[in-house]
Amino acid sequence: MAANGSKANRFLIWGGEGWVAGHLKTLLEKQGKEVFSTTIRMQNREEVLAELDRVKPTHVLNAAGCTGRPNVDWCEDHKEETMRSNVIGTMNLTDCCFLKGIHCTVFATGCIYQYDDKHPWDGPGYLETDPANFKDSFYSDTKGHVEEIMKHYTNCLILRLRMPVSDDLNPRNFVTKISKYERVVDIPNSNTILTDLLPASILLAEHNDTGIYNFTNPGAISHNEVLSLFKEIVRPSFTWKNFTLEEQAKVIKAGRSNCKLDTTKLVNKLKEYNYEVPEIHAAYRACFERMKAAGVQ
C-alpha cells in the first residue's frame, strides 16, 4: 500500500527481453518502483490471464510486438506471424487488462504516415486524430489498423514512437542502423530519444492517462543532420553517402515511412506534470554528448 492508503503501483512489462523493455525496467528500478517483466506471448489468452493473476500489476507496459529482423522487410514474408503479434496479441493483452481493471500502455509506432500535399516535410505535422495513410509496409499497415480499434479501450494509453534512439549504439538504435547503411536518404523525420521520452511514459501511465499521443521529441530532423552531429561529437572519422527515395526503393522490400508528427498534445499534457521534452536537434546533441562522455565510439 502507498503512504496515503491507496494501492501502490506495480508494473508488469510485456516483451521482457526486448530493447525498449530493458530500458523501461532499468528506469523503473532506478525510480524505486516495483517492476516485473514477462516474455509470455501476447496472443496466448489463457497464459496472459494467468500471468496477470500471478503478478497482479496495476499497470502493464506493452513493449512487445513484431518489427522483424533485421528490419521490417521480414514482415512482408511473415504476414501471419506479424498479425498474430501486432494485431491479435496486442488486442488480446489490452482486452485482458481491461477485464481485470489494469491500465495498459502500448508502445506503438508513428510510422503509419507519409508526407503528402497537406503534410509536406516543411509543413504541419500529423495529429493523433489524422487517419493513417502509409500502406507501403505490412508492418505499418497492421499498426495503423490495430490502433483504430485499440483507441476505444478506456484503459489504454497508446504512445507512438518513431525511429527510437538510445544513449548507446545498441543494434536497435536508429542511429546505429543508419550509421551502418551504405547510403541513406536525407528526409526530415520525427524521432524519439528514449532518455527524454521513457520517463514521460511512466508519468503518463501513473496518472492513468489514456488515448493516443505522438510520442516523439518536438520537431523533425533529417538523416544528414543526425549523422553530422554524430560525426561532430561521437565519431569524427565517420562518413556517409546519400541516395534518393527511388534508389532506395530498389534495395528494400517494404516502403519506409517518412513523416513529422505534431507533439502539441503531448507537450501540453506533460506541462501538467512539470515535465518538458527537448526539441529534437537539442535532444540529439545532448544524446551524443552523453555517448561521448560514456566513451561510446
Summary of the structure (lengths in Angstrom):
residues: 297
radius of gyration: 18.9
end to end distance: 44.9
largest distance: 60.9
contacts: 969
relative contact order: 0.14
helix: 40%
strand: 14%
